[in-house]
Amino acid sequence: MEYLRKLISRMKKRSEQTPIEEPFITLIQVAKETPDIKNTLLSILQEEEFHRSSMINTLMEEMRYKGAPDALITAMASLLDHRVARKALALLKE
């Protein structure tokens, strides 16, 4: 899961520079800059709600295990809300 290593690394760098209330925006920015992260998020976000939630929860557990910053976990958790997931999907498709 190379994309996960990249995502954690980039979010750690960004979370040091970004206010804590902006993890979702940072996640979208990182995804737009990194094709494999973007493609992974797009594939997750295009799933039906049940499958999307399951995939996000699994990914969050792996991120916690790998020491991801809290901002990344918070940003991923926000994608469990179907309205936020739809917005993220629209932003990533731009």
FENMO-V874685 format. One record per backbone hydrogen bond with DSSP energy under -0.5 kcal/mol. CO is the residue of the C=O (numbers start at 1). NH is the residue of the N-H. If there is no record, write none. Layout:
# FENMO-V874685
{{CO NH} {CO NH}}
This chain:
# FENMO-V874685
{{1 4} {1 5} {2 6} {3 7} {4 8} {5 9} {6 10} {7 11} {8 12} {9 13} {10 14} {11 15} {12 16} {13 17} {14 17} {14 18} {19 22} {20 23} {22 26} {23 27} {24 28} {25 29} {26 30} {27 31} {28 32} {29 33} {30 34} {31 34} {31 38} {33 35} {34 37} {34 38} {35 39} {36 40} {37 41} {38 42} {39 43} {40 44} {41 45} {42 46} {44 47} {48 52} {49 53} {50 54} {51 55} {52 56} {53 57} {54 58} {55 59} {56 60} {57 61} {58 62} {59 63} {60 64} {61 65} {62 66} {63 68} {64 67} {69 72} {69 73} {70 74} {71 75} {72 76} {73 77} {74 78} {75 79} {76 79} {77 80} {78 81} {80 82} {81 85} {82 86} {83 87} {84 88} {85 89} {86 90} {87 91} {88 92} {89 93} {90 94} {91 94}}
